[in-house]
Amino acid sequence: MVALVRQPTTNNSQLMAKLSAVNQVASFNSIDKDALDIRLLVLDIDGTIAGQSNDVREPVKQAIRSAQAKGIQVAIATGRMYCSALRFHQEVGSTLPLLAYQGAWIQDPATQKIHQHLPVSRTTAEQLLNFFESDVLRSLLSVHFYINDQLYVREVTPETQIYAQRADIEPMPVGDLRNALTSEPTKILALSDDTAIIDQLLGSLRKQYTPAELYLTKSVATFFEATHPAANKGTAVRYLAQEMLGLDAKNVMAIGDNFNDVEMLEYAGLGVAMGNAPPDVQAIAQWVAPSVEQDGAAAAIEAFVL
């Protein structure tokens, strides 16, 4: 009797990795690398150059330094607070203004000059707060108001504590957030560990506010974010490239990993999504890099810049 030998099967993760590698090769070959004229490299932070460690790993730093040695300028575009993003700006050796708060706050660390600040109106902030504090949502959300590069919260929840630790900032609990609205907030964020709640929040508020009234996005699956309607990474990168540096979109390469990166990936002459990006974000990119934990940003820089 002949024994039947079961052939080893490929598990789903191995299959997806193989398919991803095939897709990367196909999209890489479809890009005319000789026609590229990249002069500005724009990098997101979380999920792009910083992963679980919350630091930029050495292979990514080395690739960035090599790009700079070729005369390519490097900028940071992030949803983070300016003060929270500053160490990453310094780590990558950027000499350009820092694009923070989804581009609502553009400041030059060298001169401290704020080139652009687009806050949310007090009226809109109060409307959003009333919505977040409805009986259905109040206990489900941690609400953050960002005013003058400070974080104000009703109370420090466990979600806020985790956020503050990664961002290396100190939240200021004020009870009623209306007490903090002496100035207009740069950004409003609502956190929930339940991603379905964030999706419902985004869907509901997009029915209440048009894109001309408010920019609404997710920076990660558990973060709902609202900024001024003209504030997103795409318009911020366009401002930096065209208004400040005299470059065109074709001269820009942008790398990001989430929905708040979509506009800059669409604007850039070469938009690269990380392998850890949601499928809908990967779909709009011209190339998909390996994941952040595989130093995907370095791989992208090496493929198209070096």
C-alpha atoms as one frame of an Amber mdcrd trajectory, in Angstrom:
protein
   0.000   0.000   0.000   1.416   3.357  -1.002   1.324   6.013   1.712  -0.154
   9.303   0.668   2.086  12.227   1.554   0.275  15.497   2.205   2.008  18.354
   0.451   2.801  21.328   2.710   0.309  24.117   2.359   1.094  27.805   2.215
  -0.640  29.735   4.978  -2.528  32.938   4.286   0.206  35.233   5.542   2.807
  33.570   3.309   0.469  33.770   0.333  -0.278  37.439   0.948   3.435  38.175
   1.265   4.100  36.483  -2.081   1.235  38.335  -3.761   2.461  41.609  -2.284
   5.962  40.974  -3.641   4.552  40.217  -7.091   2.466  43.401  -7.032   5.477
  45.455  -5.937   7.531  44.175  -8.854   4.705  44.824 -11.303   4.084  48.383
 -10.112   7.832  49.076  -9.913   8.272  48.036 -13.530   5.383  50.268 -14.605
   7.098  53.420 -13.305   9.429  55.192 -15.721  12.311  55.752 -13.335  14.392
  57.587 -15.942  11.661  60.227 -16.210  11.575  60.894 -12.469  12.967  64.218
 -11.288  12.553  63.940  -7.515  13.854  66.948  -5.611  11.633  66.844  -2.528
  10.959  63.793  -0.353   8.000  64.120   2.029   7.617  61.607   4.847   4.804
  60.789   7.237   5.878  59.701  10.730   3.696  57.074  12.383   3.409  53.887
  10.384   5.857  55.224   7.785   9.231  56.074   9.315   8.328  55.159  12.924
   6.726  51.852  13.839   6.091  50.122  17.141   9.379  51.390  18.585   8.291
  55.017  18.056  11.740  55.730  16.632  13.302  55.990  13.184  15.369  52.873
  12.569  18.927  53.140  11.277  18.280  51.749   7.739  15.649  54.454   7.204
  17.939  57.171   8.559  20.745  55.977   6.286  18.518  56.029   3.202  17.355
  59.551   4.060  20.930  60.744   4.554  21.903  59.242   1.203  19.011  61.070
  -0.488  20.089  64.341   1.110  23.656  63.733  -0.067  22.255  63.719  -3.612
  20.724  67.173  -3.030  17.176  66.009  -2.345  15.384  67.989   0.350  13.407
  66.138   3.011  10.268  67.262   4.820   8.013  65.796   7.494   4.213  65.866
   7.032   2.286  64.503  10.004  -0.939  64.599  11.942   1.093  64.975  15.123
   1.406  68.145  17.137   4.310  70.376  16.131   6.054  69.846  19.474   5.604
  66.063  19.220   6.900  65.877  15.645   9.940  68.070  16.235  12.314  65.276
  17.297  11.573  63.336  14.101  12.200  66.463  12.028  15.585  66.715  13.757
  16.328  62.979  13.438  15.947  63.041   9.652  17.994  66.223   9.399  15.313
  68.266   7.670  16.073  71.930   7.036  12.558  72.684   5.783   9.449  73.844
   7.633   7.600  71.106   9.504   4.077  70.270   8.315   2.124  69.357  11.467
  -1.551  68.787  12.328  -2.310  67.404   8.832  -0.762  70.587   7.412  -2.883
  73.004   9.429   0.302  74.192  11.179   3.448  74.850   9.117   6.403  76.137
  11.103  10.127  76.484  10.474  12.018  75.124  13.501  15.144  77.068  12.521
  13.480  80.488  12.638  10.334  79.604  14.634   8.341  81.366  11.926   4.816
  80.006  11.473   4.168  80.079   7.730   0.603  78.837   7.970  -1.951  78.221
  10.694  -5.473  77.174   9.713  -7.564  76.546  12.841 -11.114  75.246  13.212
 -13.610  77.982  14.066 -14.925  78.168  17.645 -18.469  77.693  16.375 -17.595
  74.483  14.578 -15.537  73.264  17.537 -18.514  73.770  19.844 -20.808  71.974
  17.411 -18.462  68.981  17.288 -18.124  68.944  21.066 -21.913  68.948  21.467
 -22.075  65.986  19.100 -19.304  64.089  20.914 -20.972  64.727  24.282 -24.353
  63.383  23.273 -25.729  60.691  25.571 -24.849  57.981  23.042 -21.209  58.983
  22.508 -19.948  60.710  25.645 -18.779  57.574  27.459 -17.338  56.014  24.288
 -14.934  58.746  23.176 -11.847  60.531  24.435 -11.955  64.028  22.926  -8.797
  66.078  22.299  -8.637  69.791  21.510  -5.290  71.100  20.220  -4.871  74.795
  20.953  -1.612  76.746  20.570   0.279  73.424  20.319  -1.101  72.232  23.662
  -3.409  69.272  24.201  -6.582  69.924  26.195  -8.854  67.114  27.366 -11.938
  66.779  29.548 -10.135  64.142  31.579  -7.142  61.885  31.101  -8.608  58.573
  29.960  -6.550  55.396  29.409  -6.687  56.092  25.651  -5.384  59.622  26.209
  -2.611  58.307  28.447  -1.390  55.878  25.769  -1.584  58.627  23.140   0.324
  61.112  25.324   3.047  58.592  26.094   3.730  57.909  22.409   3.523  61.601
  21.523   5.696  62.550  24.517   3.372  65.356  25.551   1.482  66.311  28.700
  -2.307  66.557  28.297  -4.085  69.332  30.204  -7.400  68.193  31.777  -9.872
  71.092  31.986 -13.223  69.447  32.662 -15.569  71.181  30.242 -13.576  71.632
  27.030 -15.516  74.797  26.286 -13.301  76.392  28.942 -10.331  75.876  26.625
 -11.902  77.624  23.646 -10.346  81.007  24.357  -8.534  80.424  21.058  -9.534
  78.439  17.997  -8.290  74.821  17.974  -5.830  73.707  15.313  -7.264  70.203
  15.337  -9.963  68.156  17.038  -9.513  64.446  17.624 -11.820  61.751  19.007
 -10.357  58.421  20.116 -12.047  55.078  20.623 -10.684  51.562  20.802 -13.814
  50.494  18.905 -12.961  51.099  15.239 -16.624  50.680  14.262 -17.495  53.737
  16.357 -14.815  55.783  14.569 -16.139  54.649  11.178 -19.698  55.542  12.185
 -18.513  58.906  13.481 -16.745  59.667  10.218 -19.731  58.623   8.134 -22.204
  60.592  10.233 -20.191  63.822  10.295 -19.443  63.653   6.582 -23.189  63.886
   6.083 -23.327  66.966   8.317 -20.283  68.816   6.969 -19.182  69.236   3.362
 -15.463  69.179   2.455 -15.732  72.961   2.063 -16.769  73.228   5.724 -14.460
  70.756   7.461 -11.705  68.268   6.621 -12.490  64.912   8.224 -10.189  61.903
   8.196  -8.691  58.942  10.067  -4.977  58.896  10.808  -5.240  55.424  12.321
  -8.279  53.171  12.674  -8.991  54.454  16.192  -8.482  58.197  15.525 -11.149
  60.483  14.069  -9.688  63.889  13.143 -11.159  67.223  12.082  -9.286  70.259
  10.759  -9.915  73.419   8.772 -11.326  72.551   5.311  -8.190  73.815   3.563
  -5.882  71.847   5.852  -4.699  68.478   4.619  -1.296  67.055   3.759  -1.901
  67.470   0.039  -2.465  71.220   0.197   0.377  71.583   2.711   2.859  69.722
   0.504   1.695  71.746  -2.497   2.289  74.959  -0.504   5.759  73.818   0.526
   6.745  72.601  -2.925   5.278  75.285  -5.142   5.029  78.408  -2.992   8.150
  77.998  -0.898  10.538  75.922  -3.023   9.397  76.692  -6.577   8.936  73.023
  -7.439   6.198  71.156  -9.293   4.279  68.064  -8.228   6.466  65.971 -10.543
   9.451  66.862  -8.344   7.820  65.434  -5.206   7.932  61.922  -3.775   5.635
  61.317  -0.791   5.449  58.262   1.461   2.533  57.577   3.836   0.469  54.848
   5.387  -3.066  55.996   6.127  -6.144  57.903   5.010  -4.763  61.250   6.153
  -1.928  60.709   3.657  -4.171  60.188   0.633  -4.188  63.805  -0.553  -0.399
  64.115  -0.526   0.035  60.735  -2.233  -2.359  61.926  -4.945  -0.577  65.279
  -5.299   2.978  63.949  -5.472   4.545  63.005  -8.762   5.374  59.718  -7.054
   3.101  58.577  -4.232   4.219  55.558  -2.206   2.035  53.720   0.314   3.450
  51.511   3.027   2.761  47.794   3.090   0.923  48.287   6.390  -1.440  50.851
   4.839  -5.138  49.985   4.452  -5.967  48.501   1.027  -7.867  51.638  -0.045
  -4.764  53.735   0.602  -2.498  51.291  -1.214  -4.871  51.410  -4.180  -4.239
  55.117  -4.861  -0.444  54.864  -4.599   1.863  54.282  -7.554   3.990  51.876
  -5.548   3.525  49.919  -2.328   6.611  49.587  -0.155   7.254  46.903   2.438
   5.804  47.560   5.890   7.202  50.026   8.417   8.636  47.161  10.472  10.491
  46.028   7.325  11.937  49.529   6.798   9.685  50.099   3.798  10.495  53.803
   3.600  14.155  52.937   3.103  13.225  50.460   0.376  11.189  53.131  -1.433
  13.983  55.695  -1.221  16.522  53.177  -2.502  14.228  52.140  -5.355  13.385
  55.581  -6.714  15.888  58.116  -5.380  19.279  56.483  -4.894
